[in-house]
Amino acid sequence: MCLGIPGQVVEILDGYHGQLALVTVSGENRKVNIGLLDQDPVGPGDWVIIHMGLAVEKTDEAGAAAALAGLNLMGRGEQP
């Protein structure tokens, strides 16, 4: 099973050919590789789903909220 964690892009970092972004994940800023999203480029304010340091999907704020809600439920061991 693979889990993706939503995060919001803060900025595209200089010096990495547009492949690295600073992304806020649960209140912490992390460097995330956005190279897999070349077909649908991201920018500051966009939401992405992150798996193992790679942004694998672009989403919107509602999608990010739904993903976080699901992760929170799994963490508590409750049924939806």
mmCIF file of the N, C-alpha and C atoms, coordinates in Angstrom:
data_MODEL
# 
_entry.id   MODEL 
# 
loop_
_atom_site.group_PDB 
_atom_site.id 
_atom_site.type_symbol 
_atom_site.label_atom_id 
_atom_site.label_alt_id 
_atom_site.label_comp_id 
_atom_site.label_asym_id 
_atom_site.label_entity_id 
_atom_site.label_seq_id 
_atom_site.pdbx_PDB_ins_code 
_atom_site.Cartn_x 
_atom_site.Cartn_y 
_atom_site.Cartn_z 
_atom_site.occupancy 
_atom_site.B_iso_or_equiv 
_atom_site.pdbx_formal_charge 
_atom_site.auth_seq_id 
_atom_site.auth_comp_id 
_atom_site.auth_asym_id 
_atom_site.auth_atom_id 
_atom_site.pdbx_PDB_model_num 
ATOM 1   N N  . MET A 1 1  ? 0.845   -1.178 0.000   1.00 0.00 ? 1  MET A N  1 
ATOM 2   C CA . MET A 1 1  ? 0.000   0.000  0.000   1.00 0.00 ? 1  MET A CA 1 
ATOM 3   C C  . MET A 1 1  ? 0.884   1.232  0.000   1.00 0.00 ? 1  MET A C  1 
ATOM 4   N N  . CYS A 1 2  ? 0.551   2.160  -0.853  1.00 0.00 ? 2  CYS A N  1 
ATOM 5   C CA . CYS A 1 2  ? 1.295   3.413  -0.929  1.00 0.00 ? 2  CYS A CA 1 
ATOM 6   C C  . CYS A 1 2  ? 0.439   4.541  -0.370  1.00 0.00 ? 2  CYS A C  1 
ATOM 7   N N  . LEU A 1 3  ? 1.060   5.392  0.380   1.00 0.00 ? 3  LEU A N  1 
ATOM 8   C CA . LEU A 1 3  ? 0.370   6.542  0.927   1.00 0.00 ? 3  LEU A CA 1 
ATOM 9   C C  . LEU A 1 3  ? 0.947   7.804  0.335   1.00 0.00 ? 3  LEU A C  1 
ATOM 10  N N  . GLY A 1 4  ? 0.074   8.710  -0.013  1.00 0.00 ? 4  GLY A N  1 
ATOM 11  C CA . GLY A 1 4  ? 0.490   10.019 -0.471  1.00 0.00 ? 4  GLY A CA 1 
ATOM 12  C C  . GLY A 1 4  ? 0.040   11.048 0.535   1.00 0.00 ? 4  GLY A C  1 
ATOM 13  N N  . ILE A 1 5  ? 0.899   12.004 0.775   1.00 0.00 ? 5  ILE A N  1 
ATOM 14  C CA . ILE A 1 5  ? 0.612   13.053 1.745   1.00 0.00 ? 5  ILE A CA 1 
ATOM 15  C C  . ILE A 1 5  ? 0.457   14.364 0.986   1.00 0.00 ? 5  ILE A C  1 
ATOM 16  N N  . PRO A 1 6  ? -0.625  15.106 1.253   1.00 0.00 ? 6  PRO A N  1 
ATOM 17  C CA . PRO A 1 6  ? -0.803  16.373 0.547   1.00 0.00 ? 6  PRO A CA 1 
ATOM 18  C C  . PRO A 1 6  ? 0.079   17.475 1.127   1.00 0.00 ? 6  PRO A C  1 
ATOM 19  N N  . GLY A 1 7  ? 0.501   18.364 0.251   1.00 0.00 ? 7  GLY A N  1 
ATOM 20  C CA . GLY A 1 7  ? 1.272   19.533 0.666   1.00 0.00 ? 7  GLY A CA 1 
ATOM 21  C C  . GLY A 1 7  ? 1.008   20.678 -0.291  1.00 0.00 ? 7  GLY A C  1 
ATOM 22  N N  . GLN A 1 8  ? 1.277   21.889 0.180   1.00 0.00 ? 8  GLN A N  1 
ATOM 23  C CA . GLN A 1 8  ? 1.055   23.080 -0.648  1.00 0.00 ? 8  GLN A CA 1 
ATOM 24  C C  . GLN A 1 8  ? 2.396   23.683 -1.033  1.00 0.00 ? 8  GLN A C  1 
ATOM 25  N N  . VAL A 1 9  ? 2.564   23.929 -2.318  1.00 0.00 ? 9  VAL A N  1 
ATOM 26  C CA . VAL A 1 9  ? 3.811   24.487 -2.841  1.00 0.00 ? 9  VAL A CA 1 
ATOM 27  C C  . VAL A 1 9  ? 3.975   25.922 -2.353  1.00 0.00 ? 9  VAL A C  1 
ATOM 28  N N  . VAL A 1 10 ? 5.143   26.196 -1.782  1.00 0.00 ? 10 VAL A N  1 
ATOM 29  C CA . VAL A 1 10 ? 5.466   27.546 -1.316  1.00 0.00 ? 10 VAL A CA 1 
ATOM 30  C C  . VAL A 1 10 ? 6.255   28.291 -2.390  1.00 0.00 ? 10 VAL A C  1 
ATOM 31  N N  . GLU A 1 11 ? 7.272   27.618 -2.935  1.00 0.00 ? 11 GLU A N  1 
ATOM 32  C CA . GLU A 1 11 ? 8.070   28.232 -3.991  1.00 0.00 ? 11 GLU A CA 1 
ATOM 33  C C  . GLU A 1 11 ? 8.808   27.164 -4.778  1.00 0.00 ? 11 GLU A C  1 
ATOM 34  N N  . ILE A 1 12 ? 9.147   27.524 -6.014  1.00 0.00 ? 12 ILE A N  1 
ATOM 35  C CA . ILE A 1 12 ? 10.009  26.675 -6.834  1.00 0.00 ? 12 ILE A CA 1 
ATOM 36  C C  . ILE A 1 12 ? 11.432  27.125 -6.557  1.00 0.00 ? 12 ILE A C  1 
ATOM 37  N N  . LEU A 1 13 ? 12.294  26.194 -6.140  1.00 0.00 ? 13 LEU A N  1 
ATOM 38  C CA . LEU A 1 13 ? 13.648  26.556 -5.726  1.00 0.00 ? 13 LEU A CA 1 
ATOM 39  C C  . LEU A 1 13 ? 14.550  26.798 -6.935  1.00 0.00 ? 13 LEU A C  1 
ATOM 40  N N  . ASP A 1 14 ? 15.353  27.840 -6.849  1.00 0.00 ? 14 ASP A N  1 
ATOM 41  C CA . ASP A 1 14 ? 16.303  28.182 -7.905  1.00 0.00 ? 14 ASP A CA 1 
ATOM 42  C C  . ASP A 1 14 ? 17.437  27.162 -7.952  1.00 0.00 ? 14 ASP A C  1 
ATOM 43  N N  . GLY A 1 15 ? 17.980  26.960 -9.147  1.00 0.00 ? 15 GLY A N  1 
ATOM 44  C CA . GLY A 1 15 ? 19.174  26.141 -9.299  1.00 0.00 ? 15 GLY A CA 1 
ATOM 45  C C  . GLY A 1 15 ? 18.928  24.656 -9.483  1.00 0.00 ? 15 GLY A C  1 
ATOM 46  N N  . TYR A 1 16 ? 17.680  24.236 -9.649  1.00 0.00 ? 16 TYR A N  1 
ATOM 47  C CA . TYR A 1 16 ? 17.398  22.806 -9.809  1.00 0.00 ? 16 TYR A CA 1 
ATOM 48  C C  . TYR A 1 16 ? 16.599  22.542 -11.087 1.00 0.00 ? 16 TYR A C  1 
ATOM 49  N N  . HIS A 1 17 ? 16.722  23.434 -12.072 1.00 0.00 ? 17 HIS A N  1 
ATOM 50  C CA . HIS A 1 17 ? 16.037  23.280 -13.366 1.00 0.00 ? 17 HIS A CA 1 
ATOM 51  C C  . HIS A 1 17 ? 14.528  23.108 -13.205 1.00 0.00 ? 17 HIS A C  1 
ATOM 52  N N  . GLY A 1 18 ? 13.950  23.765 -12.191 1.00 0.00 ? 18 GLY A N  1 
ATOM 53  C CA . GLY A 1 18 ? 12.503  23.685 -11.976 1.00 0.00 ? 18 GLY A CA 1 
ATOM 54  C C  . GLY A 1 18 ? 12.033  22.348 -11.443 1.00 0.00 ? 18 GLY A C  1 
ATOM 55  N N  . GLN A 1 19 ? 12.942  21.530 -10.938 1.00 0.00 ? 19 GLN A N  1 
ATOM 56  C CA . GLN A 1 19 ? 12.606  20.181 -10.475 1.00 0.00 ? 19 GLN A CA 1 
ATOM 57  C C  . GLN A 1 19 ? 12.392  20.071 -8.965  1.00 0.00 ? 19 GLN A C  1 
ATOM 58  N N  . LEU A 1 20 ? 12.708  21.143 -8.216  1.00 0.00 ? 20 LEU A N  1 
ATOM 59  C CA . LEU A 1 20 ? 12.618  21.064 -6.758  1.00 0.00 ? 20 LEU A CA 1 
ATOM 60  C C  . LEU A 1 20 ? 11.797  22.235 -6.234  1.00 0.00 ? 20 LEU A C  1 
ATOM 61  N N  . ALA A 1 21 ? 10.885  21.926 -5.307  1.00 0.00 ? 21 ALA A N  1 
ATOM 62  C CA . ALA A 1 21 ? 10.020  22.948 -4.727  1.00 0.00 ? 21 ALA A CA 1 
ATOM 63  C C  . ALA A 1 21 ? 10.059  22.854 -3.209  1.00 0.00 ? 21 ALA A C  1 
ATOM 64  N N  . LEU A 1 22 ? 9.805   23.978 -2.573  1.00 0.00 ? 22 LEU A N  1 
ATOM 65  C CA . LEU A 1 22 ? 9.599   24.005 -1.136  1.00 0.00 ? 22 LEU A CA 1 
ATOM 66  C C  . LEU A 1 22 ? 8.101   23.847 -0.916  1.00 0.00 ? 22 LEU A C  1 
ATOM 67  N N  . VAL A 1 23 ? 7.711   22.831 -0.151  1.00 0.00 ? 23 VAL A N  1 
ATOM 68  C CA . VAL A 1 23 ? 6.299   22.486 0.022   1.00 0.00 ? 23 VAL A CA 1 
ATOM 69  C C  . VAL A 1 23 ? 5.993   22.396 1.516   1.00 0.00 ? 23 VAL A C  1 
ATOM 70  N N  . THR A 1 24 ? 4.884   22.995 1.932   1.00 0.00 ? 24 THR A N  1 
ATOM 71  C CA . THR A 1 24 ? 4.446   22.901 3.324   1.00 0.00 ? 24 THR A CA 1 
ATOM 72  C C  . THR A 1 24 ? 3.616   21.641 3.499   1.00 0.00 ? 24 THR A C  1 
ATOM 73  N N  . VAL A 1 25 ? 4.089   20.781 4.410   1.00 0.00 ? 25 VAL A N  1 
ATOM 74  C CA . VAL A 1 25 ? 3.406   19.529 4.719   1.00 0.00 ? 25 VAL A CA 1 
ATOM 75  C C  . VAL A 1 25 ? 3.163   19.506 6.226   1.00 0.00 ? 25 VAL A C  1 
ATOM 76  N N  . SER A 1 26 ? 1.919   19.531 6.616   1.00 0.00 ? 26 SER A N  1 
ATOM 77  C CA . SER A 1 26 ? 1.545   19.517 8.035   1.00 0.00 ? 26 SER A CA 1 
ATOM 78  C C  . SER A 1 26 ? 2.315   20.573 8.832   1.00 0.00 ? 26 SER A C  1 
ATOM 79  N N  . GLY A 1 27 ? 2.435   21.754 8.269   1.00 0.00 ? 27 GLY A N  1 
ATOM 80  C CA . GLY A 1 27 ? 3.064   22.872 8.970   1.00 0.00 ? 27 GLY A CA 1 
ATOM 81  C C  . GLY A 1 27 ? 4.571   22.955 8.853   1.00 0.00 ? 27 GLY A C  1 
ATOM 82  N N  . GLU A 1 28 ? 5.204   21.973 8.204   1.00 0.00 ? 28 GLU A N  1 
ATOM 83  C CA . GLU A 1 28 ? 6.666   21.993 8.028   1.00 0.00 ? 28 GLU A CA 1 
ATOM 84  C C  . GLU A 1 28 ? 7.005   22.144 6.549   1.00 0.00 ? 28 GLU A C  1 
ATOM 85  N N  . ASN A 1 29 ? 8.037   22.925 6.257   1.00 0.00 ? 29 ASN A N  1 
ATOM 86  C CA . ASN A 1 29 ? 8.496   23.071 4.876   1.00 0.00 ? 29 ASN A CA 1 
ATOM 87  C C  . ASN A 1 29 ? 9.480   21.968 4.527   1.00 0.00 ? 29 ASN A C  1 
ATOM 88  N N  . ARG A 1 30 ? 9.257   21.351 3.375   1.00 0.00 ? 30 ARG A N  1 
ATOM 89  C CA . ARG A 1 30 ? 10.125  20.259 2.906   1.00 0.00 ? 30 ARG A CA 1 
ATOM 90  C C  . ARG A 1 30 ? 10.471  20.477 1.441   1.00 0.00 ? 30 ARG A C  1 
ATOM 91  N N  . LYS A 1 31 ? 11.640  20.015 1.052   1.00 0.00 ? 31 LYS A N  1 
ATOM 92  C CA . LYS A 1 31 ? 12.022  20.043 -0.352  1.00 0.00 ? 31 LYS A CA 1 
ATOM 93  C C  . LYS A 1 31 ? 11.432  18.806 -1.020  1.00 0.00 ? 31 LYS A C  1 
ATOM 94  N N  . VAL A 1 32 ? 10.710  19.033 -2.120  1.00 0.00 ? 32 VAL A N  1 
ATOM 95  C CA . VAL A 1 32 ? 10.016  17.954 -2.830  1.00 0.00 ? 32 VAL A CA 1 
ATOM 96  C C  . VAL A 1 32 ? 10.372  18.036 -4.308  1.00 0.00 ? 32 VAL A C  1 
ATOM 97  N N  . ASN A 1 33 ? 10.662  16.891 -4.895  1.00 0.00 ? 33 ASN A N  1 
ATOM 98  C CA . ASN A 1 33 ? 10.933  16.827 -6.331  1.00 0.00 ? 33 ASN A CA 1 
ATOM 99  C C  . ASN A 1 33 ? 9.611   16.884 -7.085  1.00 0.00 ? 33 ASN A C  1 
ATOM 100 N N  . ILE A 1 34 ? 9.467   17.862 -7.975  1.00 0.00 ? 34 ILE A N  1 
ATOM 101 C CA . ILE A 1 34 ? 8.231   18.025 -8.742  1.00 0.00 ? 34 ILE A CA 1 
ATOM 102 C C  . ILE A 1 34 ? 8.418   17.636 -10.208 1.00 0.00 ? 34 ILE A C  1 
ATOM 103 N N  . GLY A 1 35 ? 9.527   16.987 -10.510 1.00 0.00 ? 35 GLY A N  1 
ATOM 104 C CA . GLY A 1 35 ? 9.866   16.644 -11.885 1.00 0.00 ? 35 GLY A CA 1 
ATOM 105 C C  . GLY A 1 35 ? 8.874   15.730 -12.574 1.00 0.00 ? 35 GLY A C  1 
ATOM 106 N N  . LEU A 1 36 ? 8.151   14.904 -11.816 1.00 0.00 ? 36 LEU A N  1 
ATOM 107 C CA . LEU A 1 36 ? 7.171   14.006 -12.430 1.00 0.00 ? 36 LEU A CA 1 
ATOM 108 C C  . LEU A 1 36 ? 5.949   14.757 -12.943 1.00 0.00 ? 36 LEU A C  1 
ATOM 109 N N  . LEU A 1 37 ? 5.798   16.017 -12.554 1.00 0.00 ? 37 LEU A N  1 
ATOM 110 C CA . LEU A 1 37 ? 4.622   16.790 -12.947 1.00 0.00 ? 37 LEU A CA 1 
ATOM 111 C C  . LEU A 1 37 ? 4.927   17.752 -14.092 1.00 0.00 ? 37 LEU A C  1 
ATOM 112 N N  . ASP A 1 38 ? 5.928   17.441 -14.889 1.00 0.00 ? 38 ASP A N  1 
ATOM 113 C CA . ASP A 1 38 ? 6.285   18.305 -16.016 1.00 0.00 ? 38 ASP A CA 1 
ATOM 114 C C  . ASP A 1 38 ? 5.112   18.539 -16.961 1.00 0.00 ? 38 ASP A C  1 
ATOM 115 N N  . GLN A 1 39 ? 4.230   17.549 -17.119 1.00 0.00 ? 39 GLN A N  1 
ATOM 116 C CA . GLN A 1 39 ? 3.081   17.676 -18.021 1.00 0.00 ? 39 GLN A CA 1 
ATOM 117 C C  . GLN A 1 39 ? 2.021   18.647 -17.476 1.00 0.00 ? 39 GLN A C  1 
ATOM 118 N N  . ASP A 1 40 ? 1.999   18.810 -16.152 1.00 0.00 ? 40 ASP A N  1 
ATOM 119 C CA . ASP A 1 40 ? 1.030   19.685 -15.488 1.00 0.00 ? 40 ASP A CA 1 
ATOM 120 C C  . ASP A 1 40 ? 1.789   20.486 -14.431 1.00 0.00 ? 40 ASP A C  1 
ATOM 121 N N  . PRO A 1 41 ? 2.584   21.469 -14.863 1.00 0.00 ? 41 PRO A N  1 
ATOM 122 C CA . PRO A 1 41 ? 3.489   22.181 -13.950 1.00 0.00 ? 41 PRO A CA 1 
ATOM 123 C C  . PRO A 1 41 ? 2.764   22.804 -12.760 1.00 0.00 ? 41 PRO A C  1 
ATOM 124 N N  . VAL A 1 42 ? 3.459   22.851 -11.642 1.00 0.00 ? 42 VAL A N  1 
ATOM 125 C CA . VAL A 1 42 ? 2.917   23.437 -10.419 1.00 0.00 ? 42 VAL A CA 1 
ATOM 126 C C  . VAL A 1 42 ? 3.636   24.739 -10.104 1.00 0.00 ? 42 VAL A C  1 
ATOM 127 N N  . GLY A 1 43 ? 3.001   25.550 -9.295  1.00 0.00 ? 43 GLY A N  1 
ATOM 128 C CA . GLY A 1 43 ? 3.577   26.809 -8.844  1.00 0.00 ? 43 GLY A CA 1 
ATOM 129 C C  . GLY A 1 43 ? 3.146   27.094 -7.429  1.00 0.00 ? 43 GLY A C  1 
ATOM 130 N N  . PRO A 1 44 ? 3.618   28.185 -6.883  1.00 0.00 ? 44 PRO A N  1 
ATOM 131 C CA . PRO A 1 44 ? 3.250   28.546 -5.512  1.00 0.00 ? 44 PRO A CA 1 
ATOM 132 C C  . PRO A 1 44 ? 1.731   28.588 -5.339  1.00 0.00 ? 44 PRO A C  1 
ATOM 133 N N  . GLY A 1 45 ? 1.275   27.983 -4.243  1.00 0.00 ? 45 GLY A N  1 
ATOM 134 C CA . GLY A 1 45 ? -0.151  27.928 -3.935  1.00 0.00 ? 45 GLY A CA 1 
ATOM 135 C C  . GLY A 1 45 ? -0.825  26.649 -4.390  1.00 0.00 ? 45 GLY A C  1 
ATOM 136 N N  . ASP A 1 46 ? -0.207  25.921 -5.326  1.00 0.00 ? 46 ASP A N  1 
ATOM 137 C CA . ASP A 1 46 ? -0.792  24.655 -5.791  1.00 0.00 ? 46 ASP A CA 1 
ATOM 138 C C  . ASP A 1 46 ? -0.643  23.570 -4.726  1.00 0.00 ? 46 ASP A C  1 
ATOM 139 N N  . TRP A 1 47 ? -1.551  22.625 -4.757  1.00 0.00 ? 47 TRP A N  1 
ATOM 140 C CA . TRP A 1 47 ? -1.510  21.461 -3.865  1.00 0.00 ? 47 TRP A CA 1 
ATOM 141 C C  . TRP A 1 47 ? -1.020  20.246 -4.641  1.00 0.00 ? 47 TRP A C  1 
ATOM 142 N N  . VAL A 1 48 ? -0.198  19.437 -3.998  1.00 0.00 ? 48 VAL A N  1 
ATOM 143 C CA . VAL A 1 48 ? 0.315   18.217 -4.617  1.00 0.00 ? 48 VAL A CA 1 
ATOM 144 C C  . VAL A 1 48 ? 0.212   17.060 -3.634  1.00 0.00 ? 48 VAL A C  1 
ATOM 145 N N  . ILE A 1 49 ? 0.203   15.848 -4.177  1.00 0.00 ? 49 ILE A N  1 
ATOM 146 C CA . ILE A 1 49 ? 0.262   14.635 -3.367  1.00 0.00 ? 49 ILE A CA 1 
ATOM 147 C C  . ILE A 1 49 ? 1.695   14.131 -3.456  1.00 0.00 ? 49 ILE A C  1 
ATOM 148 N N  . ILE A 1 50 ? 2.315   13.888 -2.298  1.00 0.00 ? 50 ILE A N  1 
ATOM 149 C CA . ILE A 1 50 ? 3.738   13.537 -2.204  1.00 0.00 ? 50 ILE A CA 1 
ATOM 150 C C  . ILE A 1 50 ? 3.888   12.092 -1.741  1.00 0.00 ? 50 ILE A C  1 
ATOM 151 N N  . HIS A 1 51 ? 4.762   11.369 -2.438  1.00 0.00 ? 51 HIS A N  1 
ATOM 152 C CA . HIS A 1 51 ? 5.107   10.012 -2.026  1.00 0.00 ? 51 HIS A CA 1 
ATOM 153 C C  . HIS A 1 51 ? 6.619   9.866  -2.106  1.00 0.00 ? 51 HIS A C  1 
ATOM 154 N N  . MET A 1 52 ? 7.244   9.588  -1.001  1.00 0.00 ? 52 MET A N  1 
ATOM 155 C CA . MET A 1 52 ? 8.696   9.380  -0.908  1.00 0.00 ? 52 MET A CA 1 
ATOM 156 C C  . MET A 1 52 ? 9.494   10.550 -1.497  1.00 0.00 ? 52 MET A C  1 
ATOM 157 N N  . GLY A 1 53 ? 9.069   11.760 -1.200  1.00 0.00 ? 53 GLY A N  1 
ATOM 158 C CA . GLY A 1 53 ? 9.800   12.938 -1.647  1.00 0.00 ? 53 GLY A CA 1 
ATOM 159 C C  . GLY A 1 53 ? 9.510   13.390 -3.060  1.00 0.00 ? 53 GLY A C  1 
ATOM 160 N N  . LEU A 1 54 ? 8.604   12.685 -3.733  1.00 0.00 ? 54 LEU A N  1 
ATOM 161 C CA . LEU A 1 54 ? 8.233   13.030 -5.098  1.00 0.00 ? 54 LEU A CA 1 
ATOM 162 C C  . LEU A 1 54 ? 6.779   13.484 -5.149  1.00 0.00 ? 54 LEU A C  1 
ATOM 163 N N  . ALA A 1 55 ? 6.511   14.595 -5.808  1.00 0.00 ? 55 ALA A N  1 
ATOM 164 C CA . ALA A 1 55 ? 5.130   15.001 -6.065  1.00 0.00 ? 55 ALA A CA 1 
ATOM 165 C C  . ALA A 1 55 ? 4.625   14.120 -7.197  1.00 0.00 ? 55 ALA A C  1 
ATOM 166 N N  . VAL A 1 56 ? 3.594   13.327 -6.932  1.00 0.00 ? 56 VAL A N  1 
ATOM 167 C CA . VAL A 1 56 ? 3.116   12.357 -7.917  1.00 0.00 ? 56 VAL A CA 1 
ATOM 168 C C  . VAL A 1 56 ? 1.803   12.769 -8.562  1.00 0.00 ? 56 VAL A C  1 
ATOM 169 N N  . GLU A 1 57 ? 1.146   13.773 -7.993  1.00 0.00 ? 57 GLU A N  1 
ATOM 170 C CA . GLU A 1 57 ? -0.156  14.177 -8.515  1.00 0.00 ? 57 GLU A CA 1 
ATOM 171 C C  . GLU A 1 57 ? -0.445  15.599 -8.071  1.00 0.00 ? 57 GLU A C  1 
ATOM 172 N N  . LYS A 1 58 ? -1.067  16.353 -8.949  1.00 0.00 ? 58 LYS A N  1 
ATOM 173 C CA . LYS A 1 58 ? -1.541  17.684 -8.590  1.00 0.00 ? 58 LYS A CA 1 
ATOM 174 C C  . LYS A 1 58 ? -2.986  17.535 -8.116  1.00 0.00 ? 58 LYS A C  1 
ATOM 175 N N  . THR A 1 59 ? -3.365  18.267 -7.089  1.00 0.00 ? 59 THR A N  1 
ATOM 176 C CA . THR A 1 59 ? -4.728  18.205 -6.589  1.00 0.00 ? 59 THR A CA 1 
ATOM 177 C C  . THR A 1 59 ? -5.200  19.623 -6.278  1.00 0.00 ? 59 THR A C  1 
ATOM 178 N N  . ASP A 1 60 ? -6.391  19.728 -5.716  1.00 0.00 ? 60 ASP A N  1 
ATOM 179 C CA . ASP A 1 60 ? -6.870  21.042 -5.290  1.00 0.00 ? 60 ASP A CA 1 
ATOM 180 C C  . ASP A 1 60 ? -7.023  21.022 -3.769  1.00 0.00 ? 60 ASP A C  1 
ATOM 181 N N  . GLU A 1 61 ? -7.453  22.144 -3.216  1.00 0.00 ? 61 GLU A N  1 
ATOM 182 C CA . GLU A 1 61 ? -7.544  22.245 -1.757  1.00 0.00 ? 61 GLU A CA 1 
ATOM 183 C C  . GLU A 1 61 ? -8.526  21.220 -1.184  1.00 0.00 ? 61 GLU A C  1 
ATOM 184 N N  . ALA A 1 62 ? -9.640  20.977 -1.880  1.00 0.00 ? 62 ALA A N  1 
ATOM 185 C CA . ALA A 1 62 ? -10.625 19.994 -1.403  1.00 0.00 ? 62 ALA A CA 1 
ATOM 186 C C  . ALA A 1 62 ? -10.036 18.583 -1.425  1.00 0.00 ? 62 ALA A C  1 
ATOM 187 N N  . GLY A 1 63 ? -9.281  18.265 -2.487  1.00 0.00 ? 63 GLY A N  1 
ATOM 188 C CA . GLY A 1 63 ? -8.634  16.957 -2.567  1.00 0.00 ? 63 GLY A CA 1 
ATOM 189 C C  . GLY A 1 63 ? -7.601  16.779 -1.472  1.00 0.00 ? 63 GLY A C  1 
ATOM 190 N N  . ALA A 1 64 ? -6.855  17.834 -1.185  1.00 0.00 ? 64 ALA A N  1 
ATOM 191 C CA . ALA A 1 64 ? -5.854  17.773 -0.114  1.00 0.00 ? 64 ALA A CA 1 
ATOM 192 C C  . ALA A 1 64 ? -6.533  17.573 1.239   1.00 0.00 ? 64 ALA A C  1 
ATOM 193 N N  . ALA A 1 65 ? -7.646  18.274 1.462   1.00 0.00 ? 65 ALA A N  1 
ATOM 194 C CA . ALA A 1 65 ? -8.369  18.139 2.730   1.00 0.00 ? 65 ALA A CA 1 
ATOM 195 C C  . ALA A 1 65 ? -8.924  16.717 2.887   1.00 0.00 ? 65 ALA A C  1 
ATOM 196 N N  . ALA A 1 66 ? -9.439  16.143 1.808   1.00 0.00 ? 66 ALA A N  1 
ATOM 197 C CA . ALA A 1 66 ? -9.973  14.777 1.859   1.00 0.00 ? 66 ALA A CA 1 
ATOM 198 C C  . ALA A 1 66 ? -8.856  13.776 2.150   1.00 0.00 ? 66 ALA A C  1 
ATOM 199 N N  . ALA A 1 67 ? -7.694  13.973 1.523   1.00 0.00 ? 67 ALA A N  1 
ATOM 200 C CA . ALA A 1 67 ? -6.559  13.073 1.767   1.00 0.00 ? 67 ALA A CA 1 
ATOM 201 C C  . ALA A 1 67 ? -6.100  13.167 3.221   1.00 0.00 ? 67 ALA A C  1 
ATOM 202 N N  . LEU A 1 68 ? -6.020  14.386 3.748   1.00 0.00 ? 68 LEU A N  1 
ATOM 203 C CA . LEU A 1 68 ? -5.613  14.559 5.143   1.00 0.00 ? 68 LEU A CA 1 
ATOM 204 C C  . LEU A 1 68 ? -6.622  13.919 6.094   1.00 0.00 ? 68 LEU A C  1 
ATOM 205 N N  . ALA A 1 69 ? -7.914  14.073 5.795   1.00 0.00 ? 69 ALA A N  1 
ATOM 206 C CA . ALA A 1 69 ? -8.945  13.471 6.638   1.00 0.00 ? 69 ALA A CA 1 
ATOM 207 C C  . ALA A 1 69 ? -8.798  11.951 6.654   1.00 0.00 ? 69 ALA A C  1 
ATOM 208 N N  . GLY A 1 70 ? -8.534  11.362 5.492   1.00 0.00 ? 70 GLY A N  1 
ATOM 209 C CA . GLY A 1 70 ? -8.337  9.918  5.424   1.00 0.00 ? 70 GLY A CA 1 
ATOM 210 C C  . GLY A 1 70 ? -7.117  9.472  6.208   1.00 0.00 ? 70 GLY A C  1 
ATOM 211 N N  . LEU A 1 71 ? -6.033  10.230 6.096   1.00 0.00 ? 71 LEU A N  1 
ATOM 212 C CA . LEU A 1 71 ? -4.816  9.885  6.853   1.00 0.00 ? 71 LEU A CA 1 
ATOM 213 C C  . LEU A 1 71 ? -5.060  10.006 8.348   1.00 0.00 ? 71 LEU A C  1 
ATOM 214 N N  . ASN A 1 72 ? -5.799  11.027 8.747   1.00 0.00 ? 72 ASN A N  1 
ATOM 215 C CA . ASN A 1 72 ? -6.109  11.193 10.174  1.00 0.00 ? 72 ASN A CA 1 
ATOM 216 C C  . ASN A 1 72 ? -6.942  10.038 10.694  1.00 0.00 ? 72 ASN A C  1 
ATOM 217 N N  . LEU A 1 73 ? -7.917  9.577  9.902   1.00 0.00 ? 73 LEU A N  1 
ATOM 218 C CA . LEU A 1 73 ? -8.732  8.434  10.309  1.00 0.00 ? 73 LEU A CA 1 
ATOM 219 C C  . LEU A 1 73 ? -7.877  7.182  10.466  1.00 0.00 ? 73 LEU A C  1 
ATOM 220 N N  . MET A 1 74 ? -6.954  6.963  9.521   1.00 0.00 ? 74 MET A N  1 
ATOM 221 C CA . MET A 1 74 ? -6.093  5.776  9.608   1.00 0.00 ? 74 MET A CA 1 
ATOM 222 C C  . MET A 1 74 ? -5.215  5.850  10.849  1.00 0.00 ? 74 MET A C  1 
ATOM 223 N N  . GLY A 1 75 ? -4.752  7.051  11.176  1.00 0.00 ? 75 GLY A N  1 
ATOM 224 C CA . GLY A 1 75 ? -3.888  7.218  12.344  1.00 0.00 ? 75 GLY A CA 1 
ATOM 225 C C  . GLY A 1 75 ? -4.603  6.958  13.646  1.00 0.00 ? 75 GLY A C  1 
ATOM 226 N N  . ARG A 1 76 ? -5.908  7.175  13.657  1.00 0.00 ? 76 ARG A N  1 
ATOM 227 C CA . ARG A 1 76 ? -6.671  6.950  14.886  1.00 0.00 ? 76 ARG A CA 1 
ATOM 228 C C  . ARG A 1 76 ? -7.283  5.563  14.929  1.00 0.00 ? 76 ARG A C  1 
ATOM 229 N N  . GLY A 1 77 ? -7.257  4.861  13.830  1.00 0.00 ? 77 GLY A N  1 
ATOM 230 C CA . GLY A 1 77 ? -7.821  3.516  13.801  1.00 0.00 ? 77 GLY A CA 1 
ATOM 231 C C  . GLY A 1 77 ? -9.340  3.499  13.850  1.00 0.00 ? 77 GLY A C  1 
ATOM 232 N N  . GLU A 1 78 ? -9.978  4.590  13.397  1.00 0.00 ? 78 GLU A N  1 
ATOM 233 C CA . GLU A 1 78 ? -11.435 4.660  13.415  1.00 0.00 ? 78 GLU A CA 1 
ATOM 234 C C  . GLU A 1 78 ? -12.002 4.254  12.058  1.00 0.00 ? 78 GLU A C  1 
ATOM 235 N N  . GLN A 1 79 ? -13.244 3.851  12.047  1.00 0.00 ? 79 GLN A N  1 
ATOM 236 C CA . GLN A 1 79 ? -13.946 3.552  10.817  1.00 0.00 ? 79 GLN A CA 1 
ATOM 237 C C  . GLN A 1 79 ? -14.528 4.842  10.267  1.00 0.00 ? 79 GLN A C  1 
ATOM 238 N N  . PRO A 1 80 ? -14.528 5.025  8.933   1.00 0.00 ? 80 PRO A N  1 
ATOM 239 C CA . PRO A 1 80 ? -15.130 6.247  8.371   1.00 0.00 ? 80 PRO A CA 1 
ATOM 240 C C  . PRO A 1 80 ? -16.631 6.272  8.559   1.00 0.00 ? 80 PRO A C  1 
# 
